[in-house]
Amino acid sequence: MTQEELDTIWKRPERQHRRPDNKMFMVRNVLNIVFMLSVVGAIALYMTTPATLLFGYPLWGLVVGLAIIIKTIEVSLRIIFR
């Protein structure tokens, strides 16, 4: 088989996803970035600080809780504004 025949058989599919141009997409991206940074911060707090308590809870646990709330908001926006 020649290369031309292989190229016609194994044609790459066209890219089907495109970036949405709405404002909600940008808001979701910002929320995702904040979520990822808070998770990394929580891991850093867990590894570096001793049992620092804030309101009776470990500080890293509160940061993880905040990250979960942020992610829940982002997923809700994704579902609502499909």
C-alpha positions in Angstrom: 0.0 0.0 0.0 1.2 3.5 -0.8 1.3 6.4 1.5 -1.5 8.1 -0.4 -3.8 5.1 0.1 -3.0 5.0 3.8 -3.8 8.7 4.1 -7.2 8.2 2.5 -8.0 5.3 4.8 -6.7 6.8 8.0 -8.0 10.3 7.6 -7.9 12.2 10.9 -11.3 13.4 12.0 -12.0 17.1 11.9 -11.9 18.9 15.2 -15.5 19.1 16.4 -15.0 21.1 19.6 -14.8 24.8 19.5 -14.3 27.3 22.2 -17.6 28.9 23.2 -17.6 32.7 23.1 -19.9 33.4 25.9 -19.2 35.1 29.2 -20.2 32.0 31.3 -17.4 30.0 29.8 -14.9 32.6 31.1 -16.5 32.6 34.5 -16.3 28.8 34.7 -12.7 28.9 33.7 -11.9 31.3 36.5 -13.8 29.1 39.0 -11.8 26.1 37.8 -8.5 27.9 38.2 -9.5 29.0 41.8 -10.6 25.4 42.5 -7.3 24.0 41.4 -5.3 26.6 43.3 -7.2 26.0 46.5 -6.7 22.2 46.2 -2.9 22.8 45.8 -3.0 25.2 48.7 -4.8 22.7 50.9 -2.2 20.0 50.0 0.6 22.4 50.9 -1.1 23.4 54.2 -1.6 19.7 55.0 2.1 18.9 54.3 3.7 22.0 56.0 1.6 23.2 58.9 1.1 21.4 62.1 -2.5 20.9 63.4 -3.5 24.5 62.9 -7.1 24.8 64.0 -9.6 27.4 62.9 -13.1 27.3 64.3 -12.2 23.9 65.7 -11.3 22.4 62.2 -7.9 21.9 60.6 -7.1 24.8 58.3 -6.4 22.5 55.3 -9.9 21.0 55.8 -11.5 24.3 55.6 -9.6 25.1 52.4 -10.8 21.7 50.9 -14.3 22.6 51.9 -14.0 25.9 50.1 -12.7 24.1 47.0 -15.7 21.7 47.1 -18.1 24.7 47.3 -16.4 26.4 44.4 -16.5 23.3 42.3 -20.2 22.7 43.1 -20.9 26.3 41.9 -19.0 25.7 38.7 -20.8 22.4 37.9 -24.1 24.0 38.7 -23.4 26.8 36.2 -22.4 24.2 33.6 -25.7 22.4 34.1 -27.9 25.5 34.1 -26.3 27.3 31.2 -25.8 24.4 28.8 
